[in-house]
């Protein structure tokens, strides 16, 4: 399986904590533990530098400054600041990116390398969970996320 698939399975497994069933919970826990070393390695390869964090803090402040405000508070729509004057914001953001050019370029490079890492194959012997042990409350989305570890 690819490292991306391992990450996807890991993320899905972590959403299943509320489902009941001893055998199912055992299988979920066992697989989380088997995947954990690979996930830790992936997380280490994507750690954000202090320089990029400084840039990002300034970028957020810039977005707040140029966003629409309601009662003095910036408006956020779908997780993004609602920018009032996009042209002015873009010009200021460009200046900020030039100021932090090295950090921004390194982060882009890191992101590209991370995308390549996710395509790599990894050998992890996952614990199979019998379909009869899967709780009825599982959703189709959750089931799809762990289908590789389900044994009919």
N, C-alpha and C positions, 0 to 999 in steps of 0.2 A: 504494500500500500504506500501511497505517497505520504509525505509528512503533513500535507494539507488535509488528507483524509484522516490521519491520526488526530490532528488538531480538531477537526470537525466532530469526530466521535467523542473525544475528550470533552468538548464543550457541551455536546448533547447529554453525555453521562452526568454532567454536573447540573443538569436541569431536572434530573429524575429523583431527587432526594425526597420528595413528598409521596412518591408511590410506595405502596405497601407490598410486602412479600419478602420473607426471609431469604429465600433462594435468589430472588431477583436482586435484592439489596446486596447480597453477597457477591453476585456476579458483577454488579455495577461497581462496587468497591474494589474488587479484584482488578477489574480493567482500568479503573482510574489509577491504581497503584502501578500497573504495568506500563501505562502511558506516561506517567509523571516524569520520569527521567528525560524522555524526548521533549515533552512540553517545557520543562525547565531549560533545556538547551535552546529551544526555539526562543523562549522569553529572553534569555541572555543575549542572543544574537540580535535582538531588536530593542535593547535598552537605549533610551534617549539620552544624548549627551547633555551636560550642563549648559553648554553653549546654545544648543537648540532649544532647551527649556527657557533660557533667557529670551531668545527670539520669540518663542511662542507666547510668553507672558506679555511681551510688548505688542504682539500681533492681536492678542485678545483685548488688551487695553485700547488699541486702535479701533477695533471693531466696536467696542462699547461706545467709544467717543463718536463714531460716525453712524451709529444705529438710531433708528426711530426711538423715541422715549415716550413712556406713559408714566405720568407722575414722577418724572426724573429717573425712571428705571428703564434700561435698554430692553427693547422688544426682541424676544427670541421666538422664531417660528421654525418648527421641525428641527430643533437643536442648533439652529444657526441664528446669528444676530441679523436682524432685518435692517440692512444698510440703507440709510436715507439718501446719501449722495454717492452712488457707486463710483463715479469718475474720480472724485476727490479721494475717496477711500483707496481706490486702485493705485493712484499716484503715490499716496503716502505708504501704502503697502510695498510698492516697488522700491521706495527709498529704504524702507526697513529691511527688505530682502537684500539690498545692496550692502547695507550696514553689517548684516549677518551672513554675508555671501558664503563664507566657508562652512558655517554650521548648516545652512540650508542645503548646500550642495552635498555635504557629507550625509545628511539625512536622506536626501533623494537617492544617493548611491546605496545607503544602507537599506532603504526600502526595496530598491531594485534587487539587491543581493538576497534579501529576505524572500522575495517572490520566487527567486530561483531555488532557494533552499526548500521552499514548500513543495516544489516539483520533484525533489529527490525521493527515491524509494527508501523505505525503512522496513526492517523486519521486526515485527512485534507479534508474539504469539498470544493473541487475545483469548480470554476465557469465554467459552460459548455459553449462552443462556438459552435454556429450552423455552420454546414458544409457550409451553404450558405453564411456565413460571412467570411469564410476563403479566403484570396486572392489567385488568380490563380497562382501567382508567387511562392507560397510555394513549396519547394522541397519535394521529397518523404522522404528524411532523416529527414527533419524538421517535416513533418506531422507525421512520425512514432514516433518522440520524444514527441509529444503532443496528440497522439491518444486518450489517456484516458480522455481528456477534450473536445473532439469533440463530438457533438451531431448531429445525423443524422436527 
